[in-house]
């Protein structure tokens, strides 16, 4: 029996202040269903909704609709995401209330306690949504400036006028722990400039935040930056894997394609927008009330606090390393992006393209100012190694880091500045190519 309070180990991001949602199954019950994370446990919403919980927290209509439309017995979070924002907030706050009260049925009803709590170690996680579309942006001044310099070009003026993005591959989105294999692609020989199909030697990570849409936007409809929050369900950590040699061979004139299409990793637990309200802040990069540096009305925020103060950390470890600890650790902050998530969504929707529940949007690489050897603040190896010319790590060749080697593990985390909660961590190994060395 799980006792009150549910233990939250030191360093665990799933505190009572958090309560993220995800999709899980177990060996005993292979049905995919909705869960909420607290400490080392999952609260099975499909079990909880059969109790007095929904009536107790005032969601009487949801209780009445359980026979035809349960909220827990779904293989993605679309049903919960589609609830009105107030109902989603009631659901999360109700969970916090029951979990925080030793006299709640969670702890005094032995039958409910036995079935509603599942060990996270026994839970198999799945993609939180049936992702139909994935769009990734590039919004950090530091990242755009660094990459432009490495390409021998100036920062494009369009970066200051609008959030720049591209449409990625939803089919290659994987979750925490799932391996990513080294890709093949068309690569340009730096000496002869000839292009051939070969294994990528410059696989990189990009630390990002991803956000999921809570409701569809019909084709032809648009939203403003202020309205965008009504369409965002929650956020996850996101690693936009990149094969730089493939990417650079194909970039001109149409932009990224296969170099960024082979994998995108996300954490499986979604932190709701409600959770982030206490972390709202202004961006030092631009006054978001004026739409960054653009005069476009749909990109203007009325509230200065339109992004979130979230501190990110990425590390690269090499299991075969003879030394302890990661080869790299770098920290950055979401607030340093020029463009807010609301502005990204508003710009994406401005064409009238139409959007779907569960669409995934990435922020682009989160790099912060004041990078130094003593404290790294950049969000990808391309920047950290200056295009691969300045290796990181220790003196041994086996422990130097320019781009990722097979077996390297990329781990990401993010916390609010008060460290009252953290996003679900994301860790993924890079494995050898499935095609061999051809």
N, C-alpha and C positions, 0 to 999 in steps of 0.2 A: 504494500500500500504506500502511495506517495503521500508524505506528510506535509503539513504547512509549517513554514513557507517552502515552496518548491526551491530546492537549492540551486543557486546560480554560481558556478565555480569562478574563481578569480580570472579575469580576462575573457570571460564568456560574454559575447555581445548581446545575448538574448535575455536581457533583463526585464523586470516587470514594466519598466518605462518603454519597452520596445513592442513586443508581441507582433512579429512579422507572420505572414501567411505563406504557405507553400503547398505543393502537391506531393503526397507520399504514398507508399504501400509497404506492406510487411510480408514476410514469408508466410505468416499465418493467414493473412488476408491480402491477396494480390490485387484487390480492387484499388484503383487510384482514387484518392479522396483528399479533401481539404484538411490541413492541419495548421495549428498556430504553435510557434516555438516559444518555450520558456525554459531557461537553463538547459539541462541535458534531456529535456522531455519534449514531446509533441502532444498537444491537446487535440484529440481527434474530434473535429467539428461535426462529423457525421454521427457520432455518438452523443455529443453534447446537445445537439439540436433536438434530440428525442427527450431530453429532460425538461425541467421547468425554466431553463435558461432564457429562451427567447421571450417568454411572457414576463419573466422577472425583470428584464432590462427594457421592456416596453416595445419590443418588436413583435406585436401580436399578429400582424398581418403575415409576417414571415412564418410564424408558427402555424397559422391557419392554412398556409400554402404548402406545407411540408410534403403532403402526399403527392402533389403534382409537380412541385418544383423545390426540392430540398436545396439547401445551400452547401451542405457538406459532401454530399454524394455526387461529386463532379470530378472529372479528370483534368480540369484546369480551373483557374481562378475567375473565369469569365462571369459566373453567377454572382460572386461577391463583388467583383469590380463594377458590375452593372447596377448595384444598389445605389440609391441616392447617397451623396456624400454624408449626410447626417446619419443615415442608417449604418453606413460603414463605420462611422465614428462611434455610434452606440455599440456596435458589435465589439469593437476593440476595447472600448472603455468598460463594457460589461465583462469581458474576459479579465481585464485588470482588476475589476471589483471582486469577481468571484475568486480569482487566484490570490488576491491580497487579503481575503477574509477566511480565517480558520474555521468559521461557522458555516461557510457556504457548502452547498451539496457536494462540491468537488471533493471535500475532505470528510464530511460526515456521512455521506451515502457510500457505503463500502462497495456496492455493486457498480455505481457510476465511476468511482475512483479506479476500480480494477480495469474497466474497459476504456475509459476516456484518456488515460495517460499511457503514452507509448514512449519507450526509451528512444532517444534520437539515434543511438547506435544501432538500433534494430530497424530503423526506418530507411527505406530506399527512396531517395528523392528523384523527382522528375521535373521536366520543364514546367514552369508555372503557368504558361499559357500556350495555346496553339498559335504560335507566332506566324502571322501571314506575311508581314513585311518588317524589314529592318533598315533603318536609316541612321547613318553615322555623321556626326558633325566635326568641325575643327574650330574651336572657339577660344583657345588660350593664346594670348599675345606672345608669351614666351615660346611656346611650341611653334607657332607660325613663323616667328622671327628666326628661330634657330634653324628650322627646316628650309626656309628661304635662303638663308646664308649658305647652308650646305649645298644647295642647288645652284649657288652662284647668282641668285636673283634677289630682288628687293621684295619685301612683304607686299603682297597684292593689295591694292587699294580697296578691293571689294571686301576684304576681311573686316574693314572698319565700317562698311555700309550695311552688312547683313551677315548672319551666321552661315558659313559655308559648309556644305555637306554633300554626301553621295548616297546612293541606294545600294545597300549590301545584300547579302544572301541570308534570308531567314532559315534556309534549309541546313545551314552549317552551324547554327547556334547550339552549343552544348553546355552542360552544367558543371558545377564544381566537381573536381575529381575525375571527370572523364578525360582520357588522354587525347592529346592532339598530335598528329603525325606530321613530320617534316614534309612539306609539299614539293611538287615539281612545277615548273613553269618555264616560260620563255625568258631567258636571261641574256643580257648583252655582255660580251667580252670587253673589258675595259681597255684592252690594247688594240684589238682588231675592229672593235665595234660591231662585229657580227653577232647575230642573235641565234641561239639554239635552245632546244628543249632539254632541261637538265634539273637536277636536284638543287633546291635553294640552299645557299650557304649563308644567308643573312636573315634568319628568322628572328623576329623582334616581338616584344609585347608592347601594349599601350594601356596604361591604367586610365580607366574611364568610369563614369557612372552611367547606367542605363535606366531609362524610365519607360514604364508600360502604360498604355492608354486604357482608360476605364470604360469608354463608350465610343461607339462609332461616330464618325463625322461624314454625313452623306456627300457624295460627289457634288461639287459646285459650292458647298458651304465652306466658310472660313471662320477662324477664331482670332481674336486679338491676344496679345501677350498676357493681358490681365485675365482674359477668359480661359486661357490654356489650363490653369490649375484645375478647372472643372473636368478636364479630360484626362488628367494624370492620376492613375491609381496608386503607384508607388515606384520605388527605385531598387536597383540591385547594383552590385559591383560588376564591371564588365571589362574583359580583356580582349581588345581588338587585335588579335594576332596578325602580324604583317610579315610577308616575305619581301624584304626591301629590294633585293636584286630583281625579283619579278616585277614588283611595283614600279620601280624606276624605268624598266624597259618598256612599260606599257602606258605610263602616265600621260604622255603627250600624244594626241591632243584631248583625249576624252576622260582622263582621270583614272582613279584606281579601278581595277577589275579583279583578275585572278590573284593578284598579290595580297588582296585582303578578303578573298572569298572562301578560303579553305577552312577557317574556324573562327568563331567568336565564342568565348566562354563567359558565362554569367553565374552568379551565385543563385541558388534555388529558392531562397527565402526572400520574399518581397517586403520591404519596409514601406508602410503606407505613408501617404503624404501627410496624414494627420500626425504621425510620429515626428515629422520634421518641423512642425510649426515653431517649436522653441528654438530651432537652429537657424531661422530666417535671418538674413543679414544683407547689407549692401555689398556690391562688388567694388573693390578699389580700382578695377580696370576701367570702368566706365560708369557714368550715371545712367542706370537702367531706366529711370523715369523719362529720359529723353530718347529712349530706343537706342542706347549705345551711342554710336556716332552717326546714326542715320536719322533722317527726318520722317521716315515711313511711319504713318500713324499706327499701323497694326503691330509694330514692334515696340511701341511705347508702353511703359509700366507707369501706373499712377502711384505705386508704393515703392519707395526707395529700397525696401527690404524685399528683394525679389529673387534671391538665390539663397543658398544654405552654406553655413560654416561647417564643413565636413573635412576632417583631416585624413588624408589617404597615405597609405604606406605600401610600397611594393618591394619585394625582395626576390633575389635569384639565388637558389641553392644548387649545389652540384653534389649529389649523393656520394660520388666516388672521390670527392675531395679529401685530402689527407688532413685538412684543417677543419676545425669546428666553425660553425656559423656561416651565414650567407656570404656570397661573393659581393653582393650589392644590397644596399638598403637606401631607398629614396623616399622622401616625404613631400607631399604637395597638398594644396587645398582647393576645393571646388570654387570657393569665392573668387579665386584669381582668374576665372574665365571672363572674357569680355561679354559674352552673351549668356543669358540665363536660360534654364530649361523652358520657361514659358515663351521666350523669344524664339528658341529653336522650333518649338511646336507651331507657333504662329507663322513662322516663315515656311515651314514644311507644308502647312495647310493653305498657304496663301494662293497657291496655284489652282485650288479647287480640286485637288487630286482625289479626295476622299480618303478616309482612314478607318481602321477597324479596331475593335476591342482586342487588346493583346498585342497590338503593334509595338515594336521595340525601337526606341530612339537612343542613340549613344551620344555622349557629350563631346567626344573627341578627347585626345590626350590631355590629361590634367597636369600641366607643368607650371611651377610657381617661380617667382623671381628669386634673386639672390642665391643662385646655386654656387656651391664652392666644394672643393675636395673634402672639407670637414663636414659639410652637411649638404647632401645632394637633394635637389628639389625638382628634378626633371622626371618626366613620366614615361620615357622610352629609351631604349639603348641607342637608337639613332642619335639622339641628342646627347646622352650621357657619354658616349664614346666618340663624339664629333664625327659621325659617319663611319665609325669603325677604325679611326686612325689613332685613338688614344685608349688602349685597353684598360679595363678596370680589374681590380682584384689583386692577387698576390703575385709574388715573383715567379713561381713555377708556371710554365706554359700551360700545364693542365688546369691551372687555377686562375688563368686570365680570362677575362670576359670582354669580348667585343660584340658578337652576336651569340645566340643561344646554341648550345651543343645538345645532341641527343642525350636525354636523361636529366637535363636541367629542369628544375621545378620553379615555376613562377607563382608566388603567393602574394595576395593583395588583401588589405583590410582597410576599413574606414570607420572613424568614430566621430561623434559630435564633440565639440570643443570641451564640454564638461565631462566627457567620457561616461555619460549616463546610459548610453546605448551605442552599439556599433552595427553597421551593416553586416549581413551574413558574409563570412570570409570566403575567398575564392582562391583555390589552389589547383594548379594543373601542371602535369609533366609534359614535356615535349619528347615524343618518342621518334624512333627512326622511321624513315619513309616506308610506307606499305608497298611501294614499288621497287624497293631495293635501291642499289646505287646507280641505276641506269641513267 
